[in-house]
C-alpha cells in the first residue's frame, strides 16, 4: 500500500480526482491502535491526530458506536474514526437514491416534469415520516421533481420508495459502482426497513464511503451540473434535524446535508446520522459524515455529538 501511495504522488491531477472517487479498501496491514483514515484521504492529505483525539472524546458521550470521516476536498486534510465500519444509513440513503434518479434524468430515461402517481399502496407505515401520505390519504399525482424534493429535502419515506420503484434497487447500486462508490449498500425500500429492526442494517454505509459519495457529488461525477445544483439546493434547504451538523455552526454557514434517524428497540437507537458538504469561511469545502449507532443516549446528546464534531472541524480548518 505504501508503494501505491508513493506512486500516486507522481500521477497527474485528473487521475488523483478519479482515484478520490474510487472505493476505500480495507487493508489489514494498516490496522493500528487508532482508527485508520479512509483510503482517499490518505492519498491526498495527512490525518489530523489532534482533531481525532478531540473527536474520540466527543464520541464517547454517545455511549455507542460512532463513525466519523471528514476531509477538506481542496487540500486533503482529514480526520476519521472507525471509517471502514458499517453503519445503518436510514434516510441518509435517500441521497444516493436521488443521485441515481437524476443520473437517469440526465440520460433522458426520466424527466423532472413527468407525472408520477403515488398510490395508497406506496405509503410507508404510520410512524415513518411521510407528509405525502399524511396530506393525501387517497394518493396523489406529483411531478418527478416534487417527489424528488419530498424525498431528499423533506425526507419523506413514501417519496423515497416511489423513486426506488421508478429506477429499481439494482440501478441505484449500479450507479454507485459506476462512480466508484462501493462502500454504500442500498438494498431495501423504506417500507421494508420499517417492517423490522434488522433490515435497516442491510442498508449501510461506511464513513469513508459517505465521503466518496459527497466528493463525487461535489465534483459532479455521474451527474450534470444542473442535477448537482438541484440536489445541493434540496440538501441546503432541508428542515430536518437542524441540531446536527448545523447545530453549533454560524447561522450563515452553508451546509448541504442529508440526515438519517432510526427508532429504538427499547434499549438503543440504531441510527442518528448526518452527512454533508460544509462551505468553510475560507471558501474550501468539507465533506463530513457522522454516524451514531447503538446508542442509549437521549436524542439531545446524540445530536450534540454530531454538532460538536462538526464545530471542531469548522474551527480547525475554516480559517486556514
LUMPANU-843813 format. One line per 5 residues: number of its first residue (from 1); their letters; for each residue x, y, z of C-alpha. Coordinates in Angstrom, 3 decimals. Layout:
REM residues N
NUM = a = X Y Z  ...
//
This chain:
REM residues 320
1 = xxxxx = 0.000 0.000 0.000  2.857 2.407 0.823  4.348 1.809 -2.605  0.990 2.527 -4.211  0.678 5.779 -2.307
6 = xxxxx = 4.167 6.849 -3.336  3.337 6.230 -6.972  0.192 8.293 -6.614  2.339 11.338 -5.830  3.532 11.260 -9.429
11 = xxxxx = 0.172 10.867 -11.109  -1.335 13.922 -12.735  -4.190 15.744 -11.008  -7.056 14.308 -13.096  -6.078 10.808 -12.102
16 = xxxxx = -5.968 11.861 -8.460  -9.544 13.117 -8.830  -10.595 9.801 -10.327  -8.829 7.938 -7.544  -10.612 10.061 -4.962
21 = xxxxx = -13.975 8.651 -6.062  -12.770 5.062 -6.036  -13.773 2.850 -3.160  -11.716 2.913 0.002  -10.379 -0.575 0.544
26 = xxxxx = -9.684 -2.346 3.773  -6.063 -3.218 4.438  -5.100 -5.261 7.445  -1.521 -4.023 7.221  -2.755 -0.518 8.056
31 = xxxxx = -4.559 -1.566 11.239  -3.254 0.295 14.306  -4.486 1.097 17.790  -6.097 4.279 16.414  -8.744 4.397 13.667
36 = xxxxx = -7.479 4.177 10.125  -8.182 7.112 7.787  -10.050 6.351 4.586  -8.116 5.391 1.504  -8.859 8.541 -0.446
41 = xxxxx = -7.845 10.873 2.375  -4.515 9.082 2.791  -3.846 9.685 -0.874  -4.305 13.436 -0.635  -3.570 14.567 2.881
46 = xxxxx = -2.484 13.786 6.420  -4.721 12.555 9.205  -5.089 15.236 11.897  -4.200 13.404 15.113  -5.068 16.292 17.431
51 = xxxxx = -8.525 16.668 15.926  -9.019 12.918 16.046  -8.421 12.892 19.803  -10.995 15.626 20.247  -13.487 13.621 18.188
56 = xxxxx = -12.824 10.443 20.178  -13.631 12.311 23.398  -16.849 13.740 21.970  -17.918 10.382 20.502  -17.602 8.706 23.896
61 = xxxxx = -20.583 10.737 25.128  -22.904 8.715 22.884  -22.005 5.507 24.752  -22.486 3.619 21.490  -20.679 3.143 18.218
66 = xxxxx = -19.635 6.285 16.343  -18.138 6.607 12.878  -16.667 9.809 11.510  -14.905 10.891 8.360  -14.172 14.444 7.281
71 = xxxxx = -11.989 15.788 4.514  -11.244 19.216 3.119  -11.778 18.460 -0.553  -9.409 21.127 -1.812  -6.443 20.230 0.425
76 = xxxxx = -6.904 16.629 1.542  -6.700 17.463 5.253  -8.639 14.739 7.003  -9.774 13.083 10.171  -11.570 9.802 10.801
81 = xxxxx = -12.918 7.489 13.466  -13.921 3.933 12.550  -14.038 4.924 8.865  -14.407 1.386 7.488  -17.126 0.148 9.827
86 = xxxxx = -20.671 -0.446 8.555  -23.398 1.852 9.886  -27.128 1.715 9.124  -27.958 4.719 6.930  -31.690 5.113 7.468
91 = xxxxx = -32.711 8.230 5.461  -29.132 9.090 4.517  -29.692 6.524 1.766  -32.135 8.880 0.054  -29.154 10.869 -1.224
96 = xxxxx = -27.656 8.057 -3.351  -31.183 7.151 -4.488  -31.740 10.759 -5.536  -28.411 10.847 -7.354  -29.266 7.661 -9.252
101 = xxxxx = -32.654 9.113 -10.256  -31.076 12.325 -11.512  -28.496 10.351 -13.467  -31.431 8.807 -15.366  -32.903 12.276 -15.862
106 = xxxxx = -29.566 13.354 -17.328  -29.574 10.365 -19.693  -33.135 11.062 -20.853  -34.704 7.957 -19.306  -36.710 10.102 -16.907
111 = xxxxx = -37.944 13.696 -16.914  -38.357 16.021 -13.959  -41.641 17.204 -15.486  -43.186 13.751 -15.876  -46.163 12.960 -13.660
116 = xxxxx = -45.845 10.186 -11.112  -48.826 8.594 -9.414  -48.372 7.952 -5.705  -50.809 5.222 -4.680  -52.005 4.294 -1.198
121 = xxxxx = -50.054 1.081 -1.649  -46.861 3.177 -1.811  -47.392 4.676 1.638  -44.898 3.814 4.358  -46.378 2.783 7.686
126 = xxxxx = -47.568 5.166 10.355  -44.588 6.256 12.420  -42.369 6.685 9.370  -42.119 10.262 8.136  -44.353 10.934 5.121
131 = xxxxx = -46.114 14.267 4.573  -47.297 12.915 1.203  -49.198 10.142 3.000  -50.468 12.440 5.733  -51.754 15.119 3.351
136 = xxxxx = -53.079 12.824 0.603  -54.770 9.815 2.219  -56.178 8.632 -1.133  -52.954 9.104 -3.096  -51.829 11.940 -5.339
141 = xxxxx = -50.175 12.714 -8.674  -46.952 14.688 -8.485  -44.168 15.668 -10.839  -40.935 13.730 -10.512  -39.320 16.984 -9.382
146 = xxxxx = -41.790 17.240 -6.498  -41.290 13.612 -5.495  -37.521 14.144 -5.506  -37.846 17.224 -3.316  -40.053 15.364 -0.846
151 = xxxxx = -37.528 12.516 -0.673  -34.262 14.458 -0.384  -35.279 17.703 1.316  -38.284 16.640 3.418  -37.030 13.038 3.900
156 = xxxxx = -40.433 11.601 3.018  -40.280 7.785 3.120  -43.138 7.318 0.666  -41.449 9.626 -1.854  -38.200 7.696 -1.497
161 = xxxxx = -39.972 4.404 -2.177  -41.650 5.848 -5.266  -38.228 6.893 -6.594  -36.873 3.445 -5.820  -39.818 1.890 -7.654
166 = xxxxx = -39.104 4.049 -10.712  -35.422 3.158 -11.046  -35.053 -0.103 -9.110  -32.661 -1.079 -6.335  -30.246 -2.676 -8.798
171 = xxxxx = -29.994 0.561 -10.789  -29.048 2.504 -7.667  -26.299 0.052 -6.824  -25.099 0.030 -10.434  -24.891 3.806 -10.408
176 = xxxxx = -22.859 3.787 -7.195  -20.476 1.221 -8.650  -20.074 3.264 -11.831  -18.982 6.355 -9.921  -16.623 4.293 -7.770
181 = xxxxx = -18.591 4.186 -4.524  -18.665 0.598 -3.264  -18.963 1.118 0.490  -22.629 2.074 0.367  -25.331 -0.559 0.022
186 = xxxxx = -28.957 0.264 -0.861  -30.904 -2.981 -0.624  -34.432 -2.291 0.618  -37.343 0.101 0.431  -38.320 2.364 3.326
191 = xxxxx = -41.413 0.228 3.783  -39.220 -2.861 4.165  -36.842 -1.077 6.520  -39.807 -0.058 8.653  -41.141 -3.604 8.862
196 = xxxxx = -38.486 -4.998 11.197  -35.432 -3.919 13.196  -32.784 -5.915 11.340  -33.490 -4.736 7.775  -32.005 -1.308 8.400
201 = xxxxx = -28.600 -2.891 8.967  -28.598 -4.304 5.425  -28.685 -0.748 4.092  -25.350 0.519 5.266  -22.517 2.905 4.573
206 = xxxxx = -19.032 3.312 5.924  -17.973 6.856 6.860  -15.294 6.555 4.165  -17.926 5.529 1.618  -20.065 8.519 2.547
211 = xxxxx = -17.101 10.822 1.901  -16.615 9.200 -1.507  -20.261 9.886 -2.317  -20.036 13.508 -1.204  -16.833 14.049 -3.175
216 = xxxxx = -18.497 12.626 -6.265  -21.455 14.958 -5.763  -19.131 17.931 -5.274  -17.140 17.087 -8.403  -20.245 16.128 -10.467
221 = xxxxx = -19.221 12.527 -11.011  -22.067 10.872 -12.879  -24.277 13.981 -12.716  -24.816 17.065 -14.837  -24.231 20.479 -13.307
226 = xxxxx = -27.989 21.133 -13.281  -28.661 17.899 -11.371  -25.844 18.579 -8.931  -27.139 22.075 -8.217  -30.685 20.808 -7.726
231 = xxxxx = -29.554 18.239 -5.163  -27.399 20.766 -3.320  -30.382 23.134 -3.219  -32.612 20.460 -1.702  -29.904 19.468 0.788
236 = xxxxx = -29.258 23.069 1.836  -32.947 23.900 2.238  -33.816 20.760 4.206  -35.546 21.458 7.533  -34.649 18.054 9.010
241 = xxxxx = -32.516 17.727 12.144  -31.082 21.242 12.239  -29.318 20.463 15.526  -26.857 18.020 13.961  -24.163 19.201 11.524
246 = xxxxx = -25.626 22.713 11.537  -26.318 22.804 15.268  -23.282 24.737 16.520  -22.202 26.421 13.282  -22.897 30.082 12.485
251 = xxxxx = -26.395 30.644 11.091  -24.780 31.919 7.904  -22.904 28.646 7.321  -23.838 26.860 4.091  -24.486 23.192 4.875
256 = xxxxx = -25.852 20.816 2.230  -26.694 17.678 4.193  -28.810 14.554 4.487  -29.851 13.147 7.826  -30.984 9.698 8.890
261 = xxxxx = -32.741 8.566 12.060  -33.994 5.264 13.419  -36.335 4.408 16.214  -35.373 2.482 19.329  -35.639 -1.204 20.166
266 = xxxxx = -36.249 -0.239 23.776  -32.571 -0.209 24.626  -30.649 1.659 21.943  -31.175 3.823 18.878  -29.695 2.205 15.774
271 = xxxxx = -29.007 5.346 13.768  -28.599 9.069 14.360  -26.760 10.290 11.282  -25.855 13.336 9.236  -23.610 13.643 6.185
276 = xxxxx = -22.970 16.711 4.096  -20.852 19.329 2.420  -19.949 22.358 4.533  -18.620 25.520 2.909  -15.909 26.925 5.186
281 = xxxxx = -15.260 30.650 5.752  -12.081 30.352 3.679  -14.075 29.056 0.692  -12.971 25.443 0.986  -15.448 22.578 1.285
286 = xxxxx = -15.512 19.890 3.939  -17.169 16.570 3.184  -18.245 15.192 6.548  -20.102 12.118 7.722  -21.062 11.321 11.310
291 = xxxxx = -22.905 8.102 12.176  -24.046 7.369 15.736  -25.253 3.805 16.202  -26.391 1.536 19.047  -26.594 4.476 21.420
296 = xxxxx = -28.763 4.532 24.559  -28.247 8.292 24.928  -31.008 10.863 24.564  -31.632 12.492 21.201  -30.199 15.727 22.606
301 = xxxxx = -26.892 14.035 23.434  -26.718 12.135 20.151  -27.329 15.279 18.131  -24.899 17.277 20.277  -22.176 14.729 19.490
306 = xxxxx = -22.709 15.309 15.766  -22.906 19.090 16.188  -19.752 19.316 18.303  -17.748 17.207 15.864  -18.837 19.479 13.005
311 = xxxxx = -17.948 22.557 15.088  -14.477 21.236 15.865  -13.898 20.530 12.179  -15.111 24.030 11.319  -12.813 25.615 13.912
316 = xxxxx = -9.817 23.528 12.826  -9.971 24.076 9.071  -12.261 27.017 8.458  -9.772 29.821 8.761  -6.631 28.495 7.104
//
